[in-house]
Amino acid sequence: MILRRTVLYLGLSQLVCWGTAYYLIGGFGGLIAADLGWGRDLVYGGFSIALLVMGLASPLTGRLIDRHGGRAVMAIGSMLIALGCVGIALSHSVTLYYASWVCLGLAMRFTLYDAAFATLARIGGLSARKPMSQVTLFGGLASTVFWPFGHMLAEAFGWRNALFVYAGVALLTLPLHL
């Protein structure tokens, strides 16, 4: 049986993890390109690298969740999101920028729907279907919440400082995952 608080915690973590990692490029890509003087292809290429890493890391993530459970894997993912956000915020070179997206790719695989659903299925078996749908609703709100939030932060403090805030917000998912 899956407890309501488990659904709430995973749902809130999905909202934050999608918002701080997956939708980061949509909110900050143009600002990063303009500030660093890099072409948009180079900047958005970082996200493409993250998507590739997500795909490559899928088998490993599944094995880790099977072996250690979702708590540990998703908690590590929270820390990796924070690390990736900080790395992008500190980037002045393409190497650090892309390395940060590699980190975010692994982080997203460890925290987003696939990991959450595997965790719910591990806990509840066939009874996990309804909780999975409920968790999905939270994640679906991520762009609605984080694009305006990120825009407000970037306008007030600059995109780099906004990403430091995103890193801190990502760390708030640690207790939710644990």
C-alpha positions as a Markdown table, in Angstrom:
| # | Residue | x | y | z |
|---|---|---|---|---|
| 1 | Met | 0.0 | 0.0 | 0.0 |
| 2 | Ile | 1.3 | 3.4 | -0.9 |
| 3 | Leu | 0.7 | 6.1 | 1.6 |
| 4 | Arg | -0.7 | 9.5 | 0.6 |
| 5 | Arg | 2.3 | 11.3 | 2.1 |
| 6 | Thr | 4.6 | 9.2 | -0.2 |
| 7 | Val | 2.6 | 10.4 | -3.2 |
| 8 | Leu | 2.7 | 14.0 | -1.9 |
| 9 | Tyr | 6.5 | 13.9 | -1.3 |
| 10 | Leu | 7.2 | 12.3 | -4.7 |
| 11 | Gly | 4.8 | 14.7 | -6.3 |
| 12 | Leu | 6.5 | 17.8 | -4.8 |
| 13 | Ser | 9.9 | 16.4 | -5.7 |
| 14 | Gln | 8.8 | 15.9 | -9.3 |
| 15 | Leu | 7.6 | 19.5 | -9.5 |
| 16 | Val | 11.0 | 20.8 | -8.2 |
| 17 | Cys | 13.2 | 18.4 | -10.1 |
| 18 | Trp | 11.5 | 18.9 | -13.4 |
| 19 | Gly | 11.5 | 22.7 | -12.8 |
| 20 | Thr | 15.1 | 23.0 | -11.7 |
| 21 | Ala | 16.7 | 20.6 | -14.2 |
| 22 | Tyr | 14.6 | 19.8 | -17.3 |
| 23 | Tyr | 13.1 | 23.2 | -17.8 |
| 24 | Leu | 16.3 | 25.1 | -16.9 |
| 25 | Ile | 17.3 | 25.5 | -20.5 |
| 26 | Gly | 13.9 | 26.9 | -21.5 |
| 27 | Gly | 14.1 | 29.6 | -18.9 |
| 28 | Phe | 17.8 | 30.5 | -19.0 |
| 29 | Gly | 19.1 | 29.3 | -22.4 |
| 30 | Gly | 18.7 | 32.7 | -24.1 |
| 31 | Leu | 20.2 | 34.5 | -21.2 |
| 32 | Ile | 23.2 | 32.2 | -21.0 |
| 33 | Ala | 23.9 | 32.6 | -24.8 |
| 34 | Ala | 23.7 | 36.3 | -24.6 |
| 35 | Asp | 25.9 | 36.7 | -21.5 |
| 36 | Leu | 28.6 | 34.3 | -22.7 |
| 37 | Gly | 28.5 | 35.3 | -26.3 |
| 38 | Trp | 27.9 | 31.7 | -27.3 |
| 39 | Gly | 25.7 | 30.5 | -30.2 |
| 40 | Arg | 22.3 | 29.2 | -29.3 |
| 41 | Asp | 23.3 | 25.8 | -30.8 |
| 42 | Leu | 26.2 | 25.5 | -28.4 |
| 43 | Val | 24.1 | 26.5 | -25.4 |
| 44 | Tyr | 21.1 | 24.3 | -26.2 |
| 45 | Gly | 23.5 | 21.5 | -27.2 |
| 46 | Gly | 24.2 | 21.1 | -23.5 |
| 47 | Phe | 20.6 | 20.0 | -23.0 |
| 48 | Ser | 20.9 | 17.5 | -25.9 |
| 49 | Ile | 23.9 | 16.0 | -24.2 |
| 50 | Ala | 21.8 | 15.7 | -21.0 |
| 51 | Leu | 19.1 | 13.8 | -22.9 |
| 52 | Leu | 21.7 | 11.5 | -24.3 |
| 53 | Val | 23.1 | 10.8 | -20.8 |
| 54 | Met | 19.6 | 10.2 | -19.6 |
| 55 | Gly | 19.1 | 7.5 | -22.1 |
| 56 | Leu | 22.5 | 5.9 | -21.5 |
| 57 | Ala | 22.0 | 5.9 | -17.8 |
| 58 | Ser | 18.7 | 4.2 | -17.8 |
| 59 | Pro | 19.9 | 0.6 | -17.3 |
| 60 | Leu | 22.2 | 1.7 | -14.5 |
| 61 | Thr | 19.4 | 3.6 | -12.8 |
| 62 | Gly | 17.1 | 0.7 | -12.9 |
| 63 | Arg | 19.7 | -1.6 | -11.4 |
| 64 | Leu | 20.5 | 0.9 | -8.7 |
| 65 | Ile | 16.8 | 1.3 | -7.8 |
| 66 | Asp | 16.4 | -2.5 | -7.7 |
| 67 | Arg | 19.4 | -2.9 | -5.5 |
| 68 | His | 19.2 | 0.1 | -3.2 |
| 69 | Gly | 15.7 | 1.5 | -3.5 |
| 70 | Gly | 14.4 | 4.8 | -4.9 |
| 71 | Arg | 15.2 | 6.8 | -1.7 |
| 72 | Ala | 19.0 | 6.6 | -2.1 |
| 73 | Val | 19.0 | 6.9 | -5.9 |
| 74 | Met | 16.6 | 9.9 | -5.9 |
| 75 | Ala | 18.5 | 11.6 | -3.1 |
| 76 | Ile | 21.7 | 11.3 | -5.0 |
| 77 | Gly | 19.9 | 12.8 | -8.0 |
| 78 | Ser | 18.8 | 15.8 | -5.9 |
| 79 | Met | 22.5 | 16.5 | -5.0 |
| 80 | Leu | 23.5 | 16.1 | -8.7 |
| 81 | Ile | 20.8 | 18.6 | -9.8 |
| 82 | Ala | 22.3 | 21.1 | -7.4 |
| 83 | Leu | 25.8 | 20.3 | -8.6 |
| 84 | Gly | 24.8 | 20.7 | -12.2 |
| 85 | Cys | 23.0 | 24.0 | -11.6 |
| 86 | Val | 26.1 | 25.4 | -9.7 |
| 87 | Gly | 28.3 | 24.1 | -12.5 |
| 88 | Ile | 26.3 | 26.0 | -15.2 |
| 89 | Ala | 26.2 | 29.1 | -13.0 |
| 90 | Leu | 30.0 | 29.0 | -12.7 |
| 91 | Ser | 30.6 | 28.2 | -16.4 |
| 92 | His | 32.9 | 30.4 | -18.5 |
| 93 | Ser | 34.1 | 27.5 | -20.6 |
| 94 | Val | 32.3 | 25.1 | -22.8 |
| 95 | Thr | 34.0 | 22.2 | -21.0 |
| 96 | Leu | 32.5 | 23.1 | -17.6 |
| 97 | Tyr | 29.2 | 23.9 | -19.2 |
| 98 | Tyr | 28.9 | 20.6 | -21.0 |
| 99 | Ala | 30.2 | 18.6 | -17.9 |
| 100 | Ser | 27.4 | 20.3 | -15.9 |
| 101 | Trp | 24.9 | 19.1 | -18.4 |
| 102 | Val | 26.3 | 15.6 | -18.2 |
| 103 | Cys | 25.8 | 15.8 | -14.4 |
| 104 | Leu | 22.2 | 17.1 | -15.0 |
| 105 | Gly | 21.5 | 14.3 | -17.4 |
| 106 | Leu | 22.4 | 11.7 | -14.8 |
| 107 | Ala | 20.5 | 13.7 | -12.1 |
| 108 | Met | 17.4 | 13.8 | -14.2 |
| 109 | Arg | 17.5 | 10.1 | -14.8 |
| 110 | Phe | 17.9 | 9.5 | -11.1 |
| 111 | Thr | 15.0 | 11.9 | -10.1 |
| 112 | Leu | 12.4 | 12.3 | -12.8 |
| 113 | Tyr | 9.3 | 10.2 | -13.6 |
| 114 | Asp | 11.1 | 7.0 | -14.5 |
| 115 | Ala | 12.8 | 6.8 | -11.1 |
| 116 | Ala | 9.7 | 7.9 | -9.2 |
| 117 | Phe | 7.5 | 5.4 | -11.0 |
| 118 | Ala | 10.0 | 2.5 | -10.5 |
| 119 | Thr | 10.1 | 3.4 | -6.8 |
| 120 | Leu | 6.3 | 3.5 | -6.6 |
| 121 | Ala | 6.0 | 0.1 | -8.5 |
| 122 | Arg | 8.6 | -1.3 | -6.1 |
| 123 | Ile | 6.6 | -0.2 | -3.1 |
| 124 | Gly | 3.0 | -0.9 | -4.3 |
| 125 | Gly | 3.2 | -3.3 | -7.3 |
| 126 | Leu | 0.0 | -3.1 | -9.3 |
| 127 | Ser | -1.6 | -0.7 | -6.8 |
| 128 | Ala | 0.9 | 1.9 | -7.9 |
| 129 | Arg | -1.0 | 3.0 | -11.0 |
| 130 | Lys | -3.2 | 5.6 | -9.3 |
| 131 | Pro | -0.3 | 7.1 | -7.3 |
| 132 | Met | 1.8 | 7.3 | -10.5 |
| 133 | Ser | -1.0 | 9.4 | -12.1 |
| 134 | Gln | -1.2 | 11.6 | -9.1 |
| 135 | Val | 2.6 | 12.2 | -9.1 |
| 136 | Thr | 2.4 | 13.0 | -12.8 |
| 137 | Leu | 0.1 | 15.9 | -12.1 |
| 138 | Phe | 2.7 | 17.6 | -9.9 |
| 139 | Gly | 5.4 | 17.2 | -12.5 |
| 140 | Gly | 3.1 | 18.7 | -15.1 |
| 141 | Leu | 3.0 | 21.9 | -13.2 |
| 142 | Ala | 6.8 | 22.4 | -13.2 |
| 143 | Ser | 7.0 | 24.7 | -16.2 |
| 144 | Thr | 4.0 | 26.7 | -15.0 |
| 145 | Val | 5.8 | 27.3 | -11.7 |
| 146 | Phe | 9.5 | 27.4 | -12.6 |
| 147 | Trp | 9.5 | 29.5 | -15.8 |
| 148 | Pro | 8.0 | 32.5 | -14.1 |
| 149 | Phe | 10.0 | 31.9 | -10.9 |
| 150 | Gly | 13.2 | 31.6 | -12.9 |
| 151 | His | 12.4 | 34.7 | -14.9 |
| 152 | Met | 11.7 | 36.7 | -11.8 |
| 153 | Leu | 15.0 | 35.5 | -10.2 |
| 154 | Ala | 17.0 | 36.2 | -13.4 |
| 155 | Glu | 15.5 | 39.7 | -13.7 |
| 156 | Ala | 16.3 | 40.5 | -10.0 |
| 157 | Phe | 19.7 | 38.8 | -9.6 |
| 158 | Gly | 21.0 | 37.6 | -12.9 |
| 159 | Trp | 20.8 | 34.1 | -14.4 |
| 160 | Arg | 23.9 | 32.9 | -12.6 |
| 161 | Asn | 22.5 | 33.8 | -9.2 |
| 162 | Ala | 19.1 | 32.4 | -10.2 |
| 163 | Leu | 20.8 | 29.0 | -10.9 |
| 164 | Phe | 22.4 | 29.2 | -7.4 |
| 165 | Val | 18.9 | 29.5 | -6.0 |
| 166 | Tyr | 17.8 | 26.6 | -8.2 |
| 167 | Ala | 20.6 | 24.5 | -6.7 |
| 168 | Gly | 19.3 | 25.4 | -3.2 |
| 169 | Val | 15.7 | 24.6 | -4.2 |
| 170 | Ala | 16.9 | 21.2 | -5.7 |
| 171 | Leu | 18.5 | 20.4 | -2.3 |
| 172 | Leu | 15.1 | 20.9 | -0.6 |
| 173 | Thr | 14.0 | 17.7 | -2.3 |
| 174 | Leu | 16.5 | 15.6 | -0.3 |
| 175 | Pro | 14.2 | 15.1 | 2.7 |
| 176 | Leu | 11.3 | 14.4 | 0.3 |
| 177 | His | 13.3 | 11.6 | -1.3 |
| 178 | Leu | 14.6 | 10.3 | 1.9 |
